[in-house]
Amino acid sequence: MWERSKRQGGPGQIAVTGYHPPQPYTLDLEILSVSALRRRVSANFLRKPERITFHLLICVTSGRCSHMVDFRTVECVQGSVVSLHPGQVQRYDVSTGWQGWLVLFRPEFLQPQETETPLNELDVFRQLDALPSHLQLQEFEHSAVVESIARMSSDTQRDARAGVLHALLRTQLHAMLIRLHLAQARREGPRIDPPALVKCFRRYRLAVEEQFQKRHTVAGYAKLLGCSEKSLGRAVQKIAGITAKEFLSQRIALEAKRLLVHTALPVSVIADHLGFDEPTNFVKFFRREVRQSPGAFRAEHTL
């Protein structure tokens, strides 16, 4: 891990960090302490924003830090768990001496090779996706999670075939995600959503993630998913608490923010990248969603 590259499309793009453990490590899940991370790469490297291509769980064991996740500053203390997914932009806080664990794994790691069940129908993915960016654990929950991570860290060093270790680590990770899921449920209270609505929302969210740069209407997604706009809107409203149009607009606006702040691309290029036929239409969209012009937002948030 911690080999960065630029996205295809020219200079000025967001730096992308992929999952590249140091050789001879070959597992699809890696665990390391914050101290080990600091030894591996420089503070200057860590303080720069990066778009990750893997899942990342950060468990703070001591100290305080301010972790940046897509323009939100997450204030972390002992017991904090930060959950990040592929595609998100993050930045580490290197100004304090906080300590903790990092759990990294490839997106496909949780999918056992021997099952034919689609990814979006496995309960473990619902648990992972449902985690908030920041979860504050109680002391007994934090102790159990730290113990799980420490055990997994030890098991990654076992002398065994990769397939056997993957099976072991996958089971342990699943158990830890269930613990986090239960901690979140305790904080929010019980919630049971109809499975059909959950499935519809997940399909919409995945479709938006794949096609938001070229498909900008809810009607287009409803047709793609084989459902009515009304049923799609009902599912999104129930699960996400906003309309399907708002969900789509927020995703487009988030990418616009990322490109404005973390790249030097001109507004016209960003507009084209996000599928707007004219830069003026993009500016109108951004003003409506963010309440600022693209230029003002860039000036305010660029370091």
Secondary structure, 3 states (H helix, E strand, C coil): CCCEEECCCCCCCCEEECCCCCCCCCCCEEEEEHHHHHHHCCHHHHCCCEEECCEEEEEEEECCEEEEECCEEEEECCCEEEEECCCCEEECCCCCCCEEEEEEECCCCCCCCCCCCCHHHCHHHHHHHHCCCEEECCHHHHHHHHHHHHHHHHHCCCCCCHHHHHHHHHHHHHHHHHHHHHHHHHHHCCCCCCHHHHHHHHHHHHHHHHHCCCCCCHHHHHHHHCCCHHHHHHHHHHHHCCCHHHHHHHHHHHHHHHHHHHCCCCHHHHHHHCCCCCHHHHHHHHHHHHCCCHHHHHHHHCC
